[in-house]
Amino acid sequence: MPGYGSASMTGTLERVLVRPPLAEDAPRWRDYGWRAAPDSAAAAAEHEALCGILEATGAEIVLSRHDPGNPDAIYVYDPVLVGDEGAVLLRPGKEGRRGEPAALAQTLESAGIPVATTLEEPALAEGGDTLWLDERTLLVGIGYRTNERGISALAVAFPCVDVVAFDLPHWNGAGEVMHLMSFISPLDRDLALVYSRLAPVRLLALLAERGMEVIEVPDQEFESQGSNVLALGPRRALALDGNPETRRRMERAGVDVAVYRGEEISKKGDGGPTCLTRPLLRR
């Protein structure tokens, strides 16, 4: 069996790509729109602890140190998608991240994951705007980071998949990212964590049509990334510490929730556990 294939958001996580924060990343925090300067040593410690949690679940860690000097490079969910045929290198809407997909190619190929497709100009697509509803349905948000050409390119890259697009809200404009996965995180085939006040009506209707139960994220925990949760397996989740009501709601729905500290790697750069990981293999 190949060591890749991740057309799922909630299957058991067996292999995952991560990129630790590097000392040369921190000085460029303003260039990439971070909220504050990360403390390099503290960020490294937080990331190491995150990897320890992932390894404790049985997941194999694939480590990359690509694109030094780019603090956003730790958010490896965005530059690549991994399907049954291999990796699809995306083309980020954020200009400072355009070099990440190509920089990741060697790491992926060394890990035995072939590059199947590379998105080209004028297509734009970031991983944070994509999620697998099931093995044959890829949901994609159209916003400031992913355009209609990107949707068309993804439909070509995944010819046997139904690519369903949704318009994303303006929120705070192009300078502050609003991804599709900013307000939805699947937790099982029939369960999703959602901040419904920002979710497209057609998305909510699709979830209802598929018989998916929705756990609502409270208003006071949306901007602290309460809705950004990584499924480690069916009803097993990893969440950013500091959103206690969201955690209680997940646990009441039968979800086993682990938390990690992300003062440096998540809160300052607006990237939660899904952003910090790119699943390579789920079963």
Secondary structure, DSSP 8 states (H G I E B T S, - for coil): --S-B---SSS-EEEEEE----TTTGGGTTTTT-SS---HHHHHHHHHHHHHHHHHTT-EEEE---STT-GGGG-TTSSEEEETTEEEE-B-SSGGGTTHHHHHHHHHHHTT--EEEE--TT--B-GGGEEEEETTEEEEEESSS--HHHHHHHHHHSTTSEEEEEE---TT-TTS---GGGSEEEEETTEEEE-TTTS-HHHHHHHHHTT-EEEE--GGGTTTTTT-EEEEETTEEEEETT-HHHHHHHHHTT-EEEEE--IIIIITTT--TTTT-EEEEE-
